[in-house]
Amino acid sequence: MSTSGPQATNGQNVKELDSMKESISDIINQLQDIDPTRLSFSPFLDLDTQISLAPVSDSPESSVEELHSSSHSVSGSQRSLEQPPATDRQRSELLEPLFSVCLTELQDLRESQSKLAEAEVEFESRLKAKRVESQG
């Protein structure tokens, strides 16, 4: 028994839709798996790529140790060129715009997740309609 042209095309369309649904679902799962605490800011990249995944230390103490060990590796001549440490207020003034960008990017990410979820629901309803159409 051979499949007629329209039925074969519908079957192929259903397979393509299933594949697309799986891809969308994978993207949504990947977005949901992103831990917001692992987002970091890199000022040397353009705005579209500033937010990236970064390793997160297990404890604040290990982060402090990493900072101290990296500062000890700086050569003496480089240390003499460094500016004096910034005050808490100066640090706050420098970090505030960075945090603002991070929050904006995080909000955009959440909006994208929401749009993808809506697209998945719409896609599933269309897929069901196609399946009913191909069966009926």
DSSP file (Angstrom, degrees, kcal/mol; ACC not computed):
  #  RESIDUE AA STRUCTURE BP1 BP2  ACC     N-H-->O    O-->H-N    N-H-->O    O-->H-N    TCO  KAPPA ALPHA  PHI   PSI    X-CA   Y-CA   Z-CA
    1    1 A M              0   0    0      0, 0.0     2,-0.3     0, 0.0     0, 0.0   0.000 360.0 360.0 360.0 125.5    0.0    0.0    0.0
    2    2 A S        -     0   0    0      1,-0.0     2,-0.4     0, 0.0     0, 0.0  -0.726 360.0-117.0-103.8 152.2    1.5    3.3   -1.0
    3    3 A T        -     0   0    0     -2,-0.3     2,-0.0     1,-0.1    -1,-0.0  -0.676  30.5-122.4 -87.0 136.5    0.9    6.7    0.5
    4    4 A S     >  -     0   0    0     -2,-0.4     4,-2.4     1,-0.1     5,-0.2  -0.315  28.8-101.8 -74.6 164.6   -0.7    9.3   -1.6
    5    5 A G  H  > S+     0   0    0      1,-0.2     4,-2.4     2,-0.2     5,-0.2   0.909 117.7  44.7 -53.5 -55.3    1.1   12.7   -2.3
    6    6 A P  H  > S+     0   0    0      0, 0.0     4,-2.6     0, 0.0    -1,-0.2   0.885 114.2  50.0 -62.3 -38.0   -0.9   14.9    0.1
    7    7 A Q  H  > S+     0   0    0      2,-0.2     4,-2.6     1,-0.2    -2,-0.2   0.907 111.0  49.0 -67.1 -39.8   -0.7   12.3    2.9
    8    8 A A  H  X S+     0   0    0     -4,-2.4     4,-2.3     2,-0.2    -1,-0.2   0.908 112.3  48.9 -63.9 -41.4    3.0   12.0    2.5
    9    9 A T  H  X S+     0   0    0     -4,-2.4     4,-2.7    -5,-0.2    -2,-0.2   0.920 111.4  49.3 -64.3 -43.5    3.4   15.7    2.6
   10   10 A N  H  X S+     0   0    0     -4,-2.6     4,-2.6     2,-0.2    -2,-0.2   0.910 110.8  50.4 -62.1 -42.0    1.2   16.0    5.7
   11   11 A G  H  X S+     0   0    0     -4,-2.6     4,-2.0     1,-0.2    -1,-0.2   0.903 111.7  47.7 -61.6 -40.9    3.3   13.3    7.4
   12   12 A Q  H  X S+     0   0    0     -4,-2.3     4,-2.4     2,-0.2    -2,-0.2   0.899 111.2  51.2 -66.8 -40.5    6.5   15.1    6.5
   13   13 A N  H  X S+     0   0    0     -4,-2.7     4,-2.9     2,-0.2    -2,-0.2   0.904 108.8  51.3 -62.3 -41.5    5.0   18.4    7.8
   14   14 A V  H  X S+     0   0    0     -4,-2.6     4,-2.6     2,-0.2    -1,-0.2   0.910 110.3  49.2 -63.1 -41.2    4.1   16.8   11.1
   15   15 A K  H  X S+     0   0    0     -4,-2.0     4,-2.3     2,-0.2    -2,-0.2   0.913 112.2  48.1 -63.7 -41.9    7.6   15.4   11.4
   16   16 A E  H  X S+     0   0    0     -4,-2.4     4,-2.6     2,-0.2    -2,-0.2   0.909 112.1  49.3 -64.5 -41.7    9.0   18.9   10.7
   17   17 A L  H  X S+     0   0    0     -4,-2.9     4,-2.8     2,-0.2    -2,-0.2   0.903 110.3  50.9 -64.5 -40.7    6.7   20.5   13.2
   18   18 A D  H  X S+     0   0    0     -4,-2.6     4,-2.4     2,-0.2    -2,-0.2   0.913 111.2  48.8 -60.8 -42.1    7.6   17.9   15.8
   19   19 A S  H  X S+     0   0    0     -4,-2.3     4,-2.1     2,-0.2    -2,-0.2   0.912 112.5  47.4 -63.9 -43.0   11.3   18.6   15.2
   20   20 A M  H  X S+     0   0    0     -4,-2.6     4,-2.7     2,-0.2     5,-0.2   0.904 110.8  52.0 -65.3 -40.7   10.7   22.4   15.5
   21   21 A K  H  X S+     0   0    0     -4,-2.8     4,-2.7     1,-0.2    -2,-0.2   0.918 109.4  49.8 -61.2 -43.2    8.7   21.9   18.7
   22   22 A E  H  X S+     0   0    0     -4,-2.4     4,-2.4     2,-0.2    -1,-0.2   0.901 110.7  50.0 -62.5 -41.1   11.5   19.9   20.1
   23   23 A S  H  X S+     0   0    0     -4,-2.1     4,-2.3     2,-0.2    -2,-0.2   0.927 112.1  46.9 -63.4 -45.3   14.0   22.6   19.2
   24   24 A I  H  X S+     0   0    0     -4,-2.7     4,-2.6     1,-0.2    -2,-0.2   0.918 111.9  51.1 -62.5 -43.0   11.9   25.3   20.8
   25   25 A S  H  X S+     0   0    0     -4,-2.7     4,-2.6    -5,-0.2    -1,-0.2   0.899 109.0  51.2 -61.5 -41.1   11.4   23.2   23.9
   26   26 A D  H  X S+     0   0    0     -4,-2.4     4,-2.5     2,-0.2    -1,-0.2   0.912 110.2  49.4 -61.5 -43.1   15.2   22.7   24.1
   27   27 A I  H  X S+     0   0    0     -4,-2.3     4,-2.4     2,-0.2    -2,-0.2   0.927 111.4  48.7 -62.9 -44.7   15.8   26.4   23.8
   28   28 A I  H  X S+     0   0    0     -4,-2.6     4,-2.5     1,-0.2    -2,-0.2   0.924 111.5  49.7 -61.5 -44.2   13.2   27.1   26.6
   29   29 A N  H  X S+     0   0    0     -4,-2.6     4,-1.7     1,-0.2    -1,-0.2   0.900 110.1  50.6 -62.0 -40.3   14.8   24.5   28.8
   30   30 A Q  H  X S+     0   0    0     -4,-2.5     4,-0.5     1,-0.2    -1,-0.2   0.909 111.5  48.0 -64.2 -41.2   18.2   26.0   28.2
   31   31 A L  H >< S+     0   0    0     -4,-2.4     3,-0.8     1,-0.2    -2,-0.2   0.890 112.0  49.3 -66.0 -38.6   17.0   29.5   29.1
   32   32 A Q  H 3< S+     0   0    0     -4,-2.5    -1,-0.2     1,-0.2    -2,-0.2   0.790 105.1  59.2 -71.6 -26.1   15.2   28.1   32.2
   33   33 A D  H 3< S+     0   0    0     -4,-1.7     2,-0.4    -5,-0.2    -1,-0.2   0.617  79.4 107.5 -76.9 -12.0   18.4   26.3   33.3
   34   34 A I    <<  -     0   0    0     -3,-0.8     5,-0.0    -4,-0.5     3,-0.0  -0.548  66.8-142.3 -72.4 122.3   20.4   29.6   33.4
   35   35 A D    >   -     0   0    0     -2,-0.4     3,-2.7     1,-0.1     4,-0.2  -0.763   3.6-146.1 -84.4 115.9   21.0   30.5   37.0
   36   36 A P  G >  S+     0   0    0      0, 0.0     3,-1.3     0, 0.0    -1,-0.1   0.772  97.7  64.6 -55.9 -25.6   20.7   34.3   37.3
   37   37 A T  G 3  S+     0   0    0      1,-0.2    -2,-0.0    -3,-0.0    -3,-0.0   0.661  96.1  58.9 -72.3 -12.5   23.5   34.3   39.9
   38   38 A R  G <  S+     0   0    0     -3,-2.7    16,-2.1    18,-0.1     2,-0.3   0.405  80.3 108.5 -94.8   2.6   25.9   33.0   37.3
   39   39 A L  E <   -A   53   0A   0     -3,-1.3     2,-0.3    -4,-0.2    14,-0.2  -0.616  47.8-178.7 -79.6 136.3   25.4   36.0   35.0
   40   40 A S  E     -A   52   0A   0     12,-1.9    12,-1.6    -2,-0.3     2,-0.4  -0.908  22.6-123.0-133.8 163.6   28.3   38.4   34.9
   41   41 A F  E     -A   51   0A   0     -2,-0.3    10,-0.2    10,-0.2     9,-0.1  -0.877  15.2-169.2-110.6 135.4   29.1   41.6   33.2
   42   42 A S    >   -     0   0    0      8,-0.9     3,-1.5    -2,-0.4     7,-0.1  -0.939   6.3-163.9-124.3 108.3   32.1   42.2   30.9
   43   43 A P  T 3  S+     0   0    0      0, 0.0    -1,-0.1     0, 0.0     7,-0.1   0.596  83.1  67.2 -70.0  -8.8   32.6   45.9   30.0
   44   44 A F  T 3  S+     0   0    0      6,-0.1     2,-0.3     2,-0.1     6,-0.0   0.463  90.4  74.0 -92.0   0.0   34.8   45.2   27.1
   45   45 A L  S <  S-     0   0    0     -3,-1.5     5,-0.1     1,-0.1    -3,-0.0  -0.710  91.5 -95.6-107.9 161.6   32.1   43.6   25.0
   46   46 A D    >   -     0   0    0     -2,-0.3     3,-1.6     1,-0.1     4,-0.4  -0.248  46.3 -96.5 -70.5 167.9   29.3   45.3   23.2
   47   47 A L  G >  S+     0   0    0      1,-0.3     3,-0.8     2,-0.2     4,-0.4   0.809 121.1  59.3 -58.6 -32.8   25.9   45.5   24.9
   48   48 A D  G 3  S+     0   0    0      1,-0.2    -1,-0.3     2,-0.1     3,-0.1   0.762 116.2  32.6 -69.0 -23.3   24.5   42.5   23.2
   49   49 A T  G <  S+     0   0    0     -3,-1.6    -1,-0.2     1,-0.1    -2,-0.2   0.219  87.0 101.9-118.4  15.4   27.2   40.2   24.5
   50   50 A Q  S <  S+     0   0    0     -3,-0.8    -8,-0.9    -4,-0.4     2,-0.6   0.853  70.9  69.0 -70.1 -33.4   27.9   41.8   27.9
   51   51 A I  E     +A   41   0A   0     -4,-0.4     2,-0.3   -10,-0.2   -10,-0.2  -0.756  67.1 154.2 -90.2 124.2   26.0   39.2   29.9
   52   52 A S  E     -A   40   0A   0    -12,-1.6   -12,-1.9    -2,-0.6     2,-0.3  -0.957  48.8 -90.4-143.6 161.5   27.6   35.9   29.8
   53   53 A L  E     -A   39   0A   0     -2,-0.3   -14,-0.2   -14,-0.2   -15,-0.0  -0.550  46.6-178.3 -73.1 137.6   27.8   32.8   32.0
   54   54 A A        -     0   0    0    -16,-2.1     2,-0.1    -2,-0.3   -13,-0.0  -0.987  32.9 -99.8-137.2 145.8   30.6   32.9   34.5
   55   55 A P        -     0   0    0      0, 0.0     2,-0.5     0, 0.0     0, 0.0  -0.385  36.0-145.1 -64.4 142.0   31.8   30.4   37.0
   56   56 A V        -     0   0    0     -2,-0.1   -18,-0.1     2,-0.0     2,-0.0  -0.931  13.1-123.8-112.2 131.3   30.5   31.1   40.5
   57   57 A S        -     0   0    0     -2,-0.5     4,-0.0     1,-0.1     6,-0.0  -0.337  17.3-125.1 -69.0 153.2   32.6   30.4   43.5
   58   58 A D  S    S+     0   0    0      1,-0.1    -1,-0.1     2,-0.0     3,-0.0   0.819  90.1  14.4 -68.6 -30.8   31.2   28.1   46.2
   59   59 A S  S  > S-     0   0    0      1,-0.1     4,-1.4     0, 0.0     3,-0.2  -0.972  72.4-118.1-144.0 156.2   31.8   30.7   48.9
   60   60 A P  H  > S+     0   0    0      0, 0.0     4,-2.2     0, 0.0     5,-0.2   0.844 113.4  61.3 -61.7 -31.7   32.6   34.4   49.3
   61   61 A E  H  > S+     0   0    0      1,-0.2     4,-2.5     2,-0.2     5,-0.2   0.907 101.8  50.1 -63.0 -41.1   35.8   33.4   51.1
   62   62 A S  H  > S+     0   0    0     -3,-0.2     4,-2.3     1,-0.2    -1,-0.2   0.864 108.9  53.1 -67.1 -33.3   37.1   31.5   48.0
   63   63 A S  H  X S+     0   0    0     -4,-1.4     4,-2.1     2,-0.2    -1,-0.2   0.915 109.6  48.2 -64.6 -41.7   36.3   34.6   45.8
   64   64 A V  H  X S+     0   0    0     -4,-2.2     4,-2.5     1,-0.2    -2,-0.2   0.908 110.7  51.5 -64.2 -41.5   38.3   36.8   48.2
   65   65 A E  H  X S+     0   0    0     -4,-2.5     4,-2.8     1,-0.2     5,-0.2   0.906 108.4  51.5 -62.1 -41.0   41.2   34.3   48.1
   66   66 A E  H  X S+     0   0    0     -4,-2.3     4,-2.1     1,-0.2    -1,-0.2   0.908 110.2  49.2 -62.0 -41.3   41.1   34.3   44.3
   67   67 A L  H  X S+     0   0    0     -4,-2.1     4,-2.0     2,-0.2    -2,-0.2   0.921 112.5  47.5 -63.9 -43.4   41.3   38.1   44.3
   68   68 A H  H  X S+     0   0    0     -4,-2.5     4,-1.8     1,-0.2    -2,-0.2   0.916 111.8  49.6 -65.3 -42.1   44.2   38.1   46.8
   69   69 A S  H  X S+     0   0    0     -4,-2.8     4,-0.8     1,-0.2    -1,-0.2   0.874 111.5  48.9 -66.6 -35.1   46.1   35.4   44.8
   70   70 A S  H  < S+     0   0    0     -4,-2.1     4,-0.3    -5,-0.2     3,-0.2   0.856 109.8  51.5 -72.4 -32.4   45.7   37.3   41.6
   71   71 A S  H >< S+     0   0    0     -4,-2.0     3,-0.9     1,-0.2    -1,-0.2   0.824 105.9  55.5 -73.2 -28.5   46.9   40.6   43.1
   72   72 A H  H 3< S+     0   0    0     -4,-1.8    -1,-0.2     1,-0.2    -2,-0.2   0.742  99.0  62.1 -72.7 -21.4   50.0   38.9   44.5
   73   73 A S  T 3< S+     0   0    0     -4,-0.8     2,-0.3    -3,-0.2    -1,-0.2   0.569  79.4 105.5 -80.9  -7.0   50.9   37.7   41.0
   74   74 A V  S <  S-     0   0    0     -3,-0.9    -3,-0.0    -4,-0.3     5,-0.0  -0.547  77.5-116.8 -73.6 135.2   51.2   41.3   39.8
   75   75 A S     >  -     0   0    0     -2,-0.3     4,-2.0     1,-0.1     3,-0.3  -0.283  21.5-111.1 -71.5 160.0   54.8   42.4   39.3
   76   76 A G  H  > S+     0   0    0      1,-0.2     4,-1.7     2,-0.2    -1,-0.1   0.866 115.9  54.0 -59.6 -40.2   56.3   45.2   41.4
   77   77 A S  H  > S+     0   0    0      1,-0.2     4,-0.7     2,-0.2    -1,-0.2   0.873 109.0  49.0 -66.1 -35.2   56.7   47.6   38.5
   78   78 A Q  H >> S+     0   0    0     -3,-0.3     3,-0.8     1,-0.2     4,-0.7   0.882 106.9  56.3 -70.1 -36.4   53.0   47.2   37.7
   79   79 A R  H >< S+     0   0    0     -4,-2.0     3,-1.0     1,-0.3    -2,-0.2   0.880 100.7  57.6 -61.6 -37.2   52.0   47.8   41.3
   80   80 A S  H 3< S+     0   0    0     -4,-1.7    -1,-0.3     1,-0.3    -2,-0.2   0.762 106.0  50.7 -67.3 -21.8   53.8   51.1   41.3
   81   81 A L  H << S+     0   0    0     -3,-0.8    -1,-0.3    -4,-0.7    -2,-0.2   0.604  89.4 105.3 -88.2 -12.5   51.6   52.2   38.4
   82   82 A E  S << S-     0   0    0     -3,-1.0    -3,-0.0    -4,-0.7    -4,-0.0  -0.327  72.5-119.6 -70.7 150.3   48.3   51.2   40.1
   83   83 A Q        -     0   0    0      1,-0.1     3,-0.1    -2,-0.0    -1,-0.1  -0.471  41.5 -86.9 -80.0 159.3   46.0   53.8   41.5
   84   84 A P        -     0   0    0      0, 0.0    -1,-0.1     0, 0.0     0, 0.0  -0.284  62.3 -78.4 -62.5 155.0   45.2   53.8   45.2
   85   85 A P        -     0   0    0      0, 0.0     2,-0.1     0, 0.0    -3,-0.0  -0.208  51.6-112.5 -57.3 144.0   42.3   51.5   46.2
   86   86 A A        -     0   0    0     -3,-0.1     2,-0.1     1,-0.1     0, 0.0  -0.462  28.2-116.7 -76.9 148.4   38.9   53.0   45.5
   87   87 A T     >  -     0   0    0     -2,-0.1     4,-2.7     1,-0.1     5,-0.2  -0.320  31.3-102.6 -75.4 167.2   36.6   53.9   48.4
   88   88 A D  H  > S+     0   0    0      1,-0.2     4,-2.6     2,-0.2     5,-0.2   0.883 124.2  51.8 -59.3 -38.2   33.3   52.1   48.9
   89   89 A R  H  > S+     0   0    0      2,-0.2     4,-2.5     1,-0.2    -1,-0.2   0.921 109.6  48.6 -65.7 -43.2   31.5   55.1   47.4
   90   90 A Q  H  > S+     0   0    0      2,-0.2     4,-2.0     1,-0.2    -2,-0.2   0.918 112.3  49.2 -62.9 -42.3   33.7   55.2   44.3
   91   91 A R  H  X S+     0   0    0     -4,-2.7     4,-2.8     1,-0.2     5,-0.2   0.930 110.9  50.2 -60.9 -44.8   33.2   51.5   43.8
   92   92 A S  H  X S+     0   0    0     -4,-2.6     4,-2.2     1,-0.2    -2,-0.2   0.909 109.9  50.0 -60.7 -42.9   29.4   52.0   44.2
   93   93 A E  H  < S+     0   0    0     -4,-2.5    -1,-0.2     1,-0.2    -2,-0.2   0.849 114.4  45.4 -65.3 -33.9   29.4   54.8   41.7
   94   94 A L  H  X S+     0   0    0     -4,-2.0     4,-0.6    -5,-0.2    -2,-0.2   0.874 116.8  43.5 -75.6 -37.7   31.4   52.6   39.2
   95   95 A L  H  X S+     0   0    0     -4,-2.8     4,-2.8    -5,-0.2     5,-0.3   0.772  94.8  77.4 -82.0 -25.9   29.3   49.5   39.7
   96   96 A E  H  X S+     0   0    0     -4,-2.2     4,-2.1     1,-0.2    -1,-0.2   0.904  96.6  45.2 -54.7 -48.3   25.9   51.1   39.7
   97   97 A P  H  > S+     0   0    0      0, 0.0     4,-2.1     0, 0.0    -1,-0.2   0.870 113.0  52.6 -64.2 -33.0   25.7   51.5   35.8
   98   98 A L  H  X S+     0   0    0     -4,-0.6     4,-2.5     2,-0.2    -2,-0.2   0.927 109.4  47.7 -67.1 -43.6   27.0   48.0   35.4
   99   99 A F  H  X S+     0   0    0     -4,-2.8     4,-2.9     1,-0.2     5,-0.2   0.887 109.0  55.3 -63.0 -37.9   24.3   46.6   37.7
  100  100 A S  H  X S+     0   0    0     -4,-2.1     4,-2.2    -5,-0.3    -1,-0.2   0.923 109.3  46.0 -60.5 -44.9   21.7   48.6   35.8
  101  101 A V  H  X S+     0   0    0     -4,-2.1     4,-2.7     2,-0.2    -2,-0.2   0.914 112.2  51.8 -64.1 -42.8   22.8   47.0   32.5
  102  102 A C  H  X S+     0   0    0     -4,-2.5     4,-2.6     1,-0.2    -2,-0.2   0.923 110.2  48.1 -60.6 -44.6   22.8   43.6   34.1
  103  103 A L  H  X S+     0   0    0     -4,-2.9     4,-2.4     2,-0.2    -1,-0.2   0.897 111.5  50.3 -64.0 -39.5   19.3   44.0   35.4
  104  104 A T  H  X S+     0   0    0     -4,-2.2     4,-2.4    -5,-0.2    -2,-0.2   0.926 112.1  47.3 -62.9 -44.8   18.1   45.2   32.0
  105  105 A E  H  X S+     0   0    0     -4,-2.7     4,-2.3     2,-0.2    -2,-0.2   0.893 111.7  50.6 -64.6 -39.4   19.7   42.2   30.3
  106  106 A L  H  X S+     0   0    0     -4,-2.6     4,-2.3     2,-0.2    -1,-0.2   0.902 110.1  49.9 -64.8 -40.9   18.2   39.9   32.8
  107  107 A Q  H  X S+     0   0    0     -4,-2.4     4,-2.4     2,-0.2    -2,-0.2   0.911 110.3  50.4 -62.8 -42.4   14.8   41.5   32.3
  108  108 A D  H  X S+     0   0    0     -4,-2.4     4,-2.3     1,-0.2    -2,-0.2   0.895 109.2  52.1 -61.7 -39.8   15.2   41.0   28.5
  109  109 A L  H  X S+     0   0    0     -4,-2.3     4,-2.3     2,-0.2    -2,-0.2   0.917 109.7  48.3 -62.8 -43.8   16.1   37.4   29.1
  110  110 A R  H  X S+     0   0    0     -4,-2.3     4,-2.3     2,-0.2    -2,-0.2   0.894 110.7  51.0 -65.0 -39.1   13.0   36.8   31.1
  111  111 A E  H  X S+     0   0    0     -4,-2.4     4,-2.6     2,-0.2    -1,-0.2   0.899 109.6  50.9 -63.5 -39.8   10.9   38.5   28.5
  112  112 A S  H  X S+     0   0    0     -4,-2.3     4,-2.6     2,-0.2    -2,-0.2   0.905 108.7  51.4 -63.8 -41.1   12.5   36.2   25.8
  113  113 A Q  H  X S+     0   0    0     -4,-2.3     4,-2.4     2,-0.2    -2,-0.2   0.922 110.7  48.9 -60.2 -43.4   11.7   33.2   28.0
  114  114 A S  H  X S+     0   0    0     -4,-2.3     4,-2.4     2,-0.2    -2,-0.2   0.920 111.7  48.3 -62.8 -44.8    8.1   34.3   28.2
  115  115 A K  H  X S+     0   0    0     -4,-2.6     4,-2.5     1,-0.2    -1,-0.2   0.894 111.4  50.6 -63.8 -39.7    7.8   34.9   24.5
  116  116 A L  H  X S+     0   0    0     -4,-2.6     4,-2.4     2,-0.2    -1,-0.2   0.901 109.4  50.7 -65.2 -39.5    9.3   31.5   23.8
  117  117 A A  H  X S+     0   0    0     -4,-2.4     4,-2.1     2,-0.2    -2,-0.2   0.916 111.5  48.1 -63.5 -42.3    6.8   29.9   26.1
  118  118 A E  H  X S+     0   0    0     -4,-2.4     4,-2.5     1,-0.2    -2,-0.2   0.906 111.4  50.5 -63.0 -41.3    4.0   31.6   24.4
  119  119 A A  H  X S+     0   0    0     -4,-2.5     4,-2.8     1,-0.2    -2,-0.2   0.883 108.5  52.5 -64.6 -37.7    5.4   30.6   21.0
  120  120 A E  H  X S+     0   0    0     -4,-2.4     4,-2.7     2,-0.2    -1,-0.2   0.917 109.6  48.3 -65.1 -42.4    5.6   27.0   22.2
  121  121 A V  H  X S+     0   0    0     -4,-2.1     4,-2.1     2,-0.2    -2,-0.2   0.934 114.5  45.8 -62.6 -46.1    1.9   27.0   23.3
  122  122 A E  H  X S+     0   0    0     -4,-2.5     4,-2.2     1,-0.2    -2,-0.2   0.910 112.8  51.1 -62.5 -41.9    0.9   28.4   20.0
  123  123 A F  H  X S+     0   0    0     -4,-2.8     4,-2.7     1,-0.2    -2,-0.2   0.913 108.7  51.1 -62.6 -43.5    3.1   26.0   18.1
  124  124 A E  H  X S+     0   0    0     -4,-2.7     4,-2.6     1,-0.2    -1,-0.2   0.895 109.4  50.4 -63.0 -39.4    1.6   23.0   20.0
  125  125 A S  H  X S+     0   0    0     -4,-2.1     4,-2.1     2,-0.2    -1,-0.2   0.907 112.5  46.8 -66.3 -39.3   -2.0   24.1   19.2
  126  126 A R  H  X S+     0   0    0     -4,-2.2     4,-2.5     2,-0.2    -2,-0.2   0.893 111.1  52.5 -66.4 -38.5   -1.1   24.4   15.5
  127  127 A L  H  X S+     0   0    0     -4,-2.7     4,-2.5     2,-0.2    -2,-0.2   0.923 109.1  49.1 -63.2 -44.0    0.6   21.0   15.7
  128  128 A K  H  X S+     0   0    0     -4,-2.6     4,-2.6     1,-0.2     5,-0.2   0.917 110.9  50.7 -60.4 -42.9   -2.5   19.5   17.2
  129  129 A A  H  X S+     0   0    0     -4,-2.1     4,-2.6     1,-0.2    -2,-0.2   0.906 110.7  49.0 -61.9 -41.7   -4.6   21.1   14.5
  130  130 A K  H  X S+     0   0    0     -4,-2.5     4,-2.7     2,-0.2    -1,-0.2   0.900 111.1  50.1 -64.7 -40.2   -2.3   19.7   11.8
  131  131 A R  H  X S+     0   0    0     -4,-2.5     4,-2.0     2,-0.2    -2,-0.2   0.925 112.3  46.3 -64.9 -43.7   -2.4   16.3   13.3
  132  132 A V  H  X S+     0   0    0     -4,-2.6     4,-2.3     1,-0.2    -2,-0.2   0.919 113.8  50.0 -62.6 -42.6   -6.2   16.3   13.4
  133  133 A E  H  < S+     0   0    0     -4,-2.6    -2,-0.2     1,-0.2    -1,-0.2   0.891 112.1  46.8 -62.9 -40.6   -6.3   17.6    9.9
  134  134 A S  H  < S+     0   0    0     -4,-2.7    -1,-0.2     1,-0.2    -2,-0.2   0.798 116.1  44.9 -75.3 -26.8   -3.9   14.9    8.6
  135  135 A Q  H  <        0   0    0     -4,-2.0    -2,-0.2    -5,-0.2    -1,-0.2   0.801 360.0 360.0 -82.7 -30.1   -5.9   12.2   10.4
  136  136 A G     <        0   0    0     -4,-2.3    -2,-0.2    -5,-0.2    -1,-0.2   0.441 360.0 360.0 -94.3 360.0   -9.3   13.4    9.3
